[in-house]
Amino acid sequence: MSNVICSCLLGDNAKVRLRLSQMLHSEIEEIYGKEQEAISEQIRHICEVELQGCRREFFDNPRELSLTVGQQVIVATDGGYDYGLVYSTGLIAMKKLKLKGLDKPDTERLDIIRQADEADMQVISELKGRKQEIRDMCLGKVKKHNLDMKLVDVELRMDQQKLSVYYTSAHRVDFRSLVRDLAGEFKARIQMVQITTREEARRANSFGPCGCLLCCSSWLPKIHANPFAEKSQFPDSNGNGNDSHAFNITGICNRPKCCLGYSKHDKSQGCGSSLPVSVPRPGSRIATPSGEAVVEGVDMQKKLVFLRYISTDQKRRVPFDKFRNMEPKK
């Protein structure tokens, strides 16, 4: 993976994400109807803000600022402040909060301080202009100390009191001397963050082999540890000249693509003439003790038959050996 500095905020890719969020907010009344009108005061004060590095966090809006998607705001952080873009508000932000399990009563959230003014915009612009310089300085320090690590990204907080350095490494790295050197150079608190190759790809904020913006950088709320529900979704070549999809399942992070977790697998693929005599073909109707069912697919690797009962529309997986007493209807 190439060394790409994350250009999330105010970049072209950020505009794509914000446009998607704006479209969702424009349809909120049609999606939720009266539920939008009945939201509580607590929900009205919840905002999702996108920070540097494609990070999205939830903040309270105790000052009841009138915020819309895409506005730049100044938010409180651990011992300081930073800037970000409003990504979602109101009911949509609360829905996301619940999906992530962050809506517990004892959960503490930081506040949105104010909307960014012209002075803040000037500071933000200067920090963005210095990012390449800061990264080059950090890279030089890493080479100076001869550390076995790959520098991925750097983030200097808006108050310039904290510098976060993101890196990848296959081994444990003793970066104590590097931290002391960086702290003396920037007069700030240094945070070293080791990330995975999936996180590196997300922060790269680039495009995948499909030509679209990476799912993890654009809309995916959480990076999948393993997007595969079953390995049998991607069968190997059966020797009859049919190409497998194995060559096309790896993303730029050198891990299985996150989007594969949303692919629908055709369970009847490859069952053809290799089905055992005791197993009916897809589309057959089976008389079972629970009623008449339709064979929707067959998984040859796991030796399972996928049934759908006609009367209840219930779906069930049945092993091959249980079909010995089931006779297909002629």
N, C-alpha and C positions, 0 to 999 in steps of 0.2 A: 504494500500500500504506500502510495506516495505521501510525502509530508505536506499536508494541506492544512493551512491555518483556518480554524473555524471562523467563518464570516456570518454567523447566525443573525445577530441583531442588525437591522437596517439593510441586510443584504437581499439579493433577489430571491433566494430560497425562503427567507423569512417572510417576504411579501406573499409568496404562495401559501404558506401556512396561515398567515393572517387572513388572507382572502377566503380560505376554506372556513375559518372560524367565523368570519363576518357573514358568510352565506348561511351558516348554521344558526346564527343569532337572528338573521332576518326571517327565518322560518319558525321561530320559537313558538309563536302563537298557534300556528297550524299543527305543530308537532305535539305540544303539551296542552293547548287549549286553556281551559279555566284554571288548570294547575298553576299556570304562570301568574294569574291574578291573586292566587291564594298563598303565595310564598310569604314566609315570615320575615321579620326584620333581620333576623340572623342571616338568612340566605342573601338578603340584599347587600350585606356587608362583606360577602365573600368574593374575592377576585383571584383569578389564576394569572400569574405573571411569568413571562418567559425572560429568563436571565441569560447571561453569557453562557456559551457552550450548549445551547439548546435545552438548558435546564428549565423546567417549569415547576413553580412552587405556588402554594396558596397563601394569600395574605388577607388580613382583615382591613376593612375600609372604615375605621371608626369615625373619620371626619365626614363621611357621606359625600365624598367627592363624586362628581358626575363623570364617570369614566366610560369610555367606549373602546371597542377592540382596536388595537393598533396605537393607542396613545402611549407615550413614554412617561414613565413615572419614576419617582425616587422612593426606594423601599428600604426599610430598616434591615440590617443584617446583624451578625454576631459581633457586637461592639463597634458598629459603624453603619455605613449606608452604601447602597449601590443603585444601579439603574436597570430598568427592564421595560418590556412592552406588555401592555394589557392583552391577554390572550383570550380570556373568557370571563364573563360576569354573571351575576344573578343565578337563575335556576340552572343554567348549563354548568356553571362553575361548581354549584352544589352537587349536581349529579356526578360530576367527575370526582369530587371530594369523597362521595359515598362509595363510588366504585373502587377507589384506592384505599378505602377503610380508614380515612383520616377525619371522619366526622364524629369521633368520640368526644363526649363533653369535656374531658380533661386534657384534650389536645390543645397545646399552645401554638399560636401563630403570630408571626411578626406583622407589623402594620405597614400600610402604604403611607408614606410621609406627605407627599404632595405630587402634583403634576410637574413634570420637568419644564422649567422656564428657559429663556434664552441663555442665561448664564450657565445653567446645567448642560444645555445642548453644546455650548462651547467646550466645556470640560470633557464631555463625552466624545466630541469630535477629536480633541487633542489626544485622548487615550487611545482611540482607534488608530490615529496616525502614528502613535508610538509603539503599537503592538508588534510590528515587524522588528523594530529596533530592540524591544525588550526580549523578544524571542531569540534574536541573534546573540544578544548578550548572555542569555541563559545557555544557549547552545555552546557558546565559547567556554563558559564555566564548566559545562559537562565534559567537554574535550580536555580542558585543562586538568581536571581531576581524574581523567581516564576511567570514567565509569561506564559499565556495560549496561546501558539503558538507552532507550529511544525517546527523545523529547517529542511529544505530540502537540501540546498546546500550552499556552500561558494565559492567565487572567489576572490583570491588575485591577483591584476593586476601585470603584469611583473615588473613594476617600483616600486611596493610595496607601492604606494602612495594612493591606494584605495582598500577597502575591501567591497565586495558586499555580503550581507547575504539574502538568499532567504528563505521565510517561508510561511506557510499557517496557517490561523486562521479563526474560525467561528465568532469571535468577534473583536472589535476594541482593539488594543493593545497599551498601553503607554510604548514605549521602549526607552524613553529619557535617563533613568538611564543606560540602557543596552548599548546605543550608547556611552555614556561618558566612561563607563567601557572598552568597546572594543577599543575606540580611544586611551585611555591611555595605553592599552596593546600592540597594534600593531603600534602606532604612525602613523596612516594613517586615511584618510577620510573614514567614515563608511556610507554605503548606505544600508538601509533596504528596501527590495523589497517583497511585498506581492503578491503571485502568486495563480492561481487557481489549482484545482486538475488536470486539463488537462495539464497545464504547468509543474506540478510536475511529471506527467507521462512522458512527453517529456524529461525532464531533467534526469529522471531515466535511459533513454537510454537502456531499457530492451526489452524483448520479450513479445508478446501478447499471448493469448490463442491459436491462430492459429499456433504458433511455429515460426512465422516470426518476424523480427525486427519491432517495432512499427512504423506505418506510420508516426506519428508526429515526431519521432526521426530520421527517415531515409530519406524520400523524400518529405513529405508533406510540401509545402512552408508556409502554414498558418493553424493554428488550427481552426477547425470548431466550431462555437458557437452552431450550431444545424445542424447536417448532414442530418436530415430528410427533404426531400422535401414535403412529405405528410405522415401523420401518418398511412394512409391506406395501406402503403407499407408493414406493419407488422400486418396483421389481427389477431384477437384473435382466439382461438380454436373454431370451429363451433359446437362442441358437438358430432361430428361423430367419435371421436377417433383420429383426426388429431392433432398432436402436433403443437403448435405455436412456433415461433422463439424468443419469448420474453425473454426466459431464456438465450439466446446467443447473445444479442445485446449490452451488457454492457462491456466496456473495464476495464482495471485495474485502470483507473481514476474514476470508478464508474459513468461514463457518457456514453451516446450512442457512440458506436464505430465510429470513423471517416470514416472507410472504408465502412460503410453502405451507405454513401452518394454517393458511386460509384456503388452500387448494382442495377441491372436492375430488376424492378418489373414486374412480369407476371400479367398483368391486367386481364387476364381471369381466374386467380386462384380462386377457390371456387365458380364459378358462376353456375356450374352444373345444377341441376334440380330446383334450387331456383329462376331462372329468371322469371320475370313476363311474362305473355303471350304476352304483347305488345312489348317486347324487344327481338330482334333477337339474336341468338347464335353467338359466335365468328366464323368467317369464312363465314358467310352469306353475300350475296350481296344485297344491298339496293338501290332502285331507289329514289333518292332525287332530289329536285329542282335544285341542283347544278351539277347533274350528278350522274353516278353510283359510289357507294362506297362499300368498304369491311369493315366489322366489325372486328377490330383487337383485341378488348378486352372490358371487362365490369367491372366497379368498382361498386360493390354492395353497399358499404358503402356511397359513394358520389352520387350514382344513376346517373352514367355517362356512356355513350357508346363512345368508341374511334373508330373513322372512318378514313379511308384513301381513298381519291378519286382516282379512277383508272386513269383518264385522266391527272390529274395534280400532282399526288403523294402527295397532300396536306393532312395534318392530322388535325383532328378536334375533339373536345369533345362535345357531345350533351347530354342533360338531357333526362331521360326516357320518360317524357311526350311529347317530340317532335317527338317521333317515332309512335305516334298513326296514323299519316297520311302517314307513310312510309311502303310500302308493300314489303316484301322480294321477290326476283325473284325466281320462282320455277325451 
